[in-house]
Amino acid sequence: MFPAPNIKIMIYEDLLQDRVRYLAEIFDFPDVGNQVRPPSLNQRIAGTKALPPTLRRVFYKHLAPLLRRPLILNAWRATKLCMGLKRIHPTAGEAKAKYPAMTGEDRRRLQNAWRDGNAKLFDVLDRQLEEWCG
C-alpha cells in the first residue's frame, strides 16, 4: 500500500536503551531534523499516576476539577513562572506499576504464537531481536 521508504518501524526496546537516539531517528525520518529535543524528554509525564489508589481517586475526582478552574489555573501558572517551578515532586524513586512476572510457559507460548510474524519482521528490518525469540 505504501512504498517501503515511507514506512519507519521502531522497536520499543531501542527506546528503552537510548531515548535521545530513538527520538532523533523518529525526527530524522520525515526530515524534521534529528537535532530536535523536546524539553520534556527526560521528564515523567502524569506523575500523579504513582499515587496510592485511594489518594489518586481523591485527587482525580475532587481536587483536579477544582484545580482546572480558570482563576486557580492562572494563579498556579503565575506561581510556577515566578518561582521557576518545573514540577511539584521528584520523579526518582516514584512507585511503578507492579505486574506479576511472566512465567516461562507463557513466554514460550507467546514466542511460538508470534514466531512466523517475527521472522517476517526480522527479514524486513534486516535485524534479529534475540529477546523476542527466546
N, C-alpha and C positions, 0 to 999 in steps of 0.2 A: 504494500500500500504506500509506504514512504520509502524513498531511497535511503540506503544504508548511511550515507554521510549526514543525513538529517536526524539520525537517532543516536542518543547517548545513553548507554547503560551504566549505571553507577551501582557499586556494591557497598552495602551498609558497613561491612567490616572495614572497608577503606576509610569511611568517615570516622569510625572509632579510632583508627590508627593515626590519622593526621587530618584534623578538621580544616586547617588552613589550606593544605594542598588540595583536598577534596573540593572545597569551595572554589578555589582558583580554577580547577578543572571544569566545574559547572559554568562559571562565568566566561571562561575561555572558549567553551564550546560554541556558543552563539555569537562569538566575537564581541562580547561585552567588555572583555579585558580582565586578565587574571590578577590585576592589582587591587580589585575591589575588596574592601574589608569592612563588613558591617560592624558598627560599634558594639553590637550585642553578640558577636561571635563566641565569646567565651563566658557569656552570662547565662545563668539558669533562667528560663522563662517560666512564669507561673509557679514561683516558689511556694505559694500557699498550698499547693497540692501535697507538700511534705508535712502539713499539719496533721495532728491526730484526727481521726474521723469525726469525733464529736465537735471539736473546735473548728474543724473545716466546715461542718454543716452549719454551725452558728455563724461563722464568717460569711459564707456564701448566701445563706438565707436571710440574715438580718443585717449584718454590718455592711456588706458590699453594696446593696441597694442605696443605703444612706450615703455612702462614700461617692456614689455616682451622681449625686445631686450637684447642679452647676456651682452653687456657692462653695460647697465643701471641696469639690474638684478643683476649682480655681484657686482656693486657698492652699490646697495641697501642692499644686503646681508651683505657686509662688514660693512656698516654703522650700520646696526642693531646689528651685532656682537660686534663691538667696543663700541657702546653706550648702549648695553643691552636692546634695544627696543623690546617689545613684540608686540605692536600694535600702530597705529597712533592715534587712538581716543578711548575714553572710551565707554563701552557698556551701562552703566547706563543711563537711560532716552532716549535711542535711539527710534526713531519713529518705531511703529509697524504697520503692515498692519491693516487696519480698514475694517471690514466686517459688513454688517448690521446684527443686532441681529436676531436670528431665531424666527419666530413667533410661538406662542403656537400651531396654527393649523399645521404648518409644522412639529413641533416636534412630535405631536400626530400621524400624517400621517407616519412619519419615524418609530416611535416606533411600530405602527401597522404592517407596512410592514416587519419589522425585528423581530417581536415577537417570531415566531417559531424558527428561526435560533438562536436567542439569548438564548432561553430556552435550546436548544441543547448544545450550548457553555457553559452555566452555569452548566449544568449537567457534562460536561467533566471537567470543571475547579473545580467543587465542590465549587462554589462560586457564589454569586448573586451580580450583579452590579446595585445598585438601580438607579444610574444616567442614566443608559441605558433604564430603564423600565418606568420611569415617576412617 
